[in-house]
Every structure is written in structure tokens, then in C-alpha cells.
Amino acid sequence: MIFVESTNLEKVQIKDKKFELYISENEIQKSIQKVAARINTDYKGEEIIFVGVLNGAFMFAADLMKDINLECEISFVKVTSYKGTSSTGKVHELIGLTTDIKDKHVVILEDIVDSGLTLSKLYSMIDHNSPKSVEVATLLYKPDAFKGKYPPKYVGLEIPNKFIVGYGLDYLELGRNTRDIYQIKE
């Protein structure tokens, strides 16, 4: 259960964890517009397929699409590597790719890139289908936590390696429905 300690949502509690306001809705939207502008420039005149990663990237994907001025499709996959506040180190595919991406530009949409394990699995899934190109756009990137081989090309905000929740990101499947992003209170 989420309860709000103040009317301006400076603090929230989800289950046993307390979180403080970290990134405002306004800052989130500005970073999304920046990512969209770069994608619009890089793919001008091209057709593109966005592949959103559920559940976390659904809000980022929806807001990003509003600022994309290209011929595009969007599809979704669902993979998971988290349990509670930490990565399990194993990526599980729950819903696979159902769109034909052969010889097409693909941009994977992630809510957050930290270790890069999920991206490695997604790249493998997508590359198997012979796309023209594959890039990653993410709202949030934790460069200090990244150990993968496919860093995101389009990054909204770089953040430190701390657990966050809100705007699609969850703690025990709760907290995705906030307009802002909150950092765990230590």
C-alpha cells in the first residue's frame, strides 16, 4: 500500500520502504523531449519500430511517442530480472517479440538501464530477427552499475546506483503510478 506523507508528494511509503522525491514530473518530461528530438533527427525519413519493455517502460514509451515525428510502430516485450530492490542476475522472458522487425530500424525503450543484463537478453532476442539496426533509448541510466556490452544511445538522465520508484518503476509491483520518481530513503 502506498501512502503519502504530504500533499505535494515529497515522500511516499510503499510496503516497508520509504522514498523521497528525486526527479520531478517536469524534469522527466524535459528529458523525454530531449530523447525524442535526438531520435527524430537520427531517423529522419526512416521507418522505425519501437520495442517497449514492460512493465516499467510503459509510461516512458507513451510519453515519448507523443513527441516522435516519424513513421513508426510500437510493440512490447516483457522480461524481468528484479526481485524486490535488487537484480537477480537472471533475465526471464515473459512475453516475446511478436512484430516482424527484419530489415527495420529498432529502438528498444527501457525505463532504466543499470546492470545491462536485460539489454543483453533483448539484443539477443531482437538480433535473431535480422533488424537493420538496433539502438536503446532509456529514461534513466546508471553508468556506475552498467556491466553490459550494449550501452544506451539515447539517455534521458544519468543517475547514481540507488534504488528508485515511480513513473513506471516499481517496488514489489507497486508505485508505478506516480508522476515523479522517488529515491529510497536510507
C-alpha positions in Angstrom: 0.0 0.0 0.0 1.2 3.5 -0.9 0.5 6.3 1.5 1.5 9.9 1.0 3.1 11.8 3.9 2.4 15.2 2.4 0.0 16.6 -0.2 2.9 17.6 -2.5 4.2 14.1 -2.7 7.6 14.8 -1.3 7.7 11.5 0.4 5.9 8.2 -0.2 5.9 4.8 1.6 5.5 1.5 -0.3 5.1 -1.5 1.9 8.1 -1.4 4.2 10.2 1.2 2.4 10.2 5.0 2.5 11.1 7.1 -0.5 11.9 10.8 -1.1 11.2 12.9 -4.1 14.2 12.6 -6.5 13.1 13.6 -10.1 10.1 15.8 -10.7 7.5 15.3 -13.4 8.7 18.4 -15.1 12.3 17.2 -15.3 11.1 13.8 -16.5 9.1 15.4 -19.4 12.0 17.6 -20.4 14.4 14.7 -20.6 11.9 12.7 -22.7 11.6 15.6 -25.1 15.4 15.7 -25.4 15.5 11.9 -26.2 12.6 12.3 -28.8 14.4 15.2 -30.5 17.6 13.1 -31.0 15.6 10.1 -32.3 13.6 12.4 -34.7 16.9 13.8 -36.0 18.8 10.5 -36.3 15.9 8.6 -38.0 14.6 11.4 -40.2 13.0 9.9 -43.3 13.3 6.4 -41.9 10.6 4.0 -40.6 11.3 2.8 -37.1 9.9 0.2 -34.7 10.0 0.9 -31.0 10.1 -2.1 -28.7 8.9 -1.1 -25.2 10.0 -3.3 -22.3 7.1 -4.0 -19.9 6.1 -3.3 -17.3 8.4 -0.4 -16.4 8.8 1.4 -19.7 5.1 1.8 -20.4 4.9 5.4 -19.1 8.2 6.4 -20.8 7.0 4.8 -24.1 3.6 6.5 -24.0 5.1 10.0 -23.3 8.0 9.5 -25.8 5.6 8.5 -28.6 3.8 11.9 -28.2 7.0 13.7 -29.3 8.1 11.3 -32.1 7.5 12.8 -35.6 8.4 9.7 -37.7 6.6 6.9 -39.3 6.8 4.3 -36.6 5.3 1.2 -35.0 5.4 0.2 -31.3 5.4 -3.3 -29.9 6.1 -4.6 -26.4 8.1 -7.4 -24.7 8.1 -8.4 -21.1 11.3 -9.5 -19.4 12.3 -9.4 -15.7 15.5 -9.6 -13.7 14.4 -8.0 -10.4 13.1 -9.3 -7.1 12.3 -6.6 -4.6 15.0 -3.9 -4.7 17.8 -5.9 -6.4 18.6 -7.7 -9.6 18.5 -11.5 -9.5 21.2 -11.7 -12.1 19.0 -13.8 -14.3 16.7 -12.5 -17.1 13.4 -14.2 -17.7 11.4 -13.7 -20.9 7.7 -13.5 -20.1 6.3 -12.1 -23.4 8.4 -12.3 -26.5 8.6 -10.2 -29.6 5.6 -10.6 -31.9 6.4 -7.9 -34.6 8.3 -8.5 -37.8 11.5 -6.5 -37.5 13.5 -8.0 -40.3 15.5 -5.2 -42.1 13.9 -2.5 -40.0 15.4 0.0 -37.5 14.6 -0.9 -34.0 14.8 1.2 -30.9 14.4 -0.6 -27.6 12.6 1.5 -24.9 13.7 0.9 -21.4 12.6 2.7 -18.2 16.1 2.2 -16.6 19.4 0.7 -17.6 21.5 -0.4 -14.7 23.5 -3.7 -15.0 22.7 -4.2 -18.7 21.6 -7.9 -18.2 18.1 -7.2 -19.5 19.6 -5.4 -22.6 21.8 -8.4 -23.4 18.8 -10.7 -23.4 16.8 -8.2 -25.5 19.6 -7.7 -28.0 19.9 -11.5 -28.4 16.1 -11.8 -29.0 16.0 -8.9 -31.5 19.2 -9.6 -33.3 17.9 -13.2 -34.0 15.3 -11.5 -36.2 17.8 -9.7 -38.5 16.9 -6.0 -38.0 18.6 -3.2 -40.0 19.8 -1.6 -36.8 19.2 -1.8 -33.0 19.6 1.1 -30.5 18.4 1.7 -27.0 16.6 4.6 -25.5 16.2 4.8 -21.8 14.7 7.4 -19.4 17.3 6.6 -16.7 20.8 5.2 -16.9 23.1 4.1 -14.1 26.5 4.2 -15.7 28.3 3.1 -12.4 26.2 -0.1 -12.3 26.5 -0.9 -16.1 28.4 -4.1 -16.9 26.8 -4.9 -20.3 28.1 -4.6 -23.8 25.2 -2.6 -25.3 25.1 0.9 -23.6 22.1 3.0 -24.4 22.5 5.6 -27.2 19.6 7.8 -26.1 19.6 8.7 -22.4 17.1 11.0 -20.6 19.0 11.2 -17.3 22.1 9.6 -15.8 21.6 8.8 -12.1 23.7 7.1 -9.3 23.3 3.5 -8.5 20.4 3.8 -5.9 17.0 2.2 -5.9 14.2 4.3 -7.3 10.5 4.0 -7.8 7.7 5.8 -9.6 6.8 6.8 -13.2 6.6 3.2 -14.2 9.3 1.9 -11.9 8.1 -0.3 -9.0 8.9 -1.8 -5.7 7.2 -5.2 -5.3 4.9 -4.2 -8.3 3.7 -1.0 -6.5 4.5 2.6 -7.0 4.5 2.7 -10.8 1.6 5.2 -10.9 3.3 8.3 -9.6 4.1 11.3 -11.9 7.5 11.8 -10.2 10.4 9.5 -9.4 11.4 8.7 -5.8 14.7 7.5 -4.3 14.8 5.1 -1.4 15.4 6.8 1.9 18.4 5.4 3.7 
